[in-house]
Amino acid sequence: MSKFKIKMARIEAASGRADAQVCITFQIERGTVNFQVPIRLNGSDYDDTEMVKAARSILHQTFLDLAAQTRHWSLSAKELRLLSGMNLRTKK
């Protein structure tokens, strides 16, 4: 299986406020899978040079949490074969 391509798609900031929110959006792609994940940060919490590092860390933690939450969904190769063999659709 090929690796995901993860790139920073854009950075958006609300201007004019000291506590402005910053949204760093990551684009994630692999084959036909293509989606974006926005990460929102408080602009006053991080230096401009550290904001992308903080957003990457939050993205990483988000996927760790997602993996842990869906771990029970995982099927073995044998279970997938059994499911495939149970296809009840009529064949034309």
C-alpha angles and dihedrals in degrees: 000000000000124000124259117255108226120186136162105254100186148337119222126185132186105229132209098044129093091220094044118166118236122204118201111189121202122203113214121193139172121155108308092348109099127158144141130233119199117208116197121206135177104248093216092057096066140038113245091250093051099045096087091049090051091048091050090051092050090048090052092049090048091057092045089054091046092050091050093047093051099037091111089060092067117113129198121237088256092052090050091051090050091050091048090051091053093064104145097185115118114250118230 
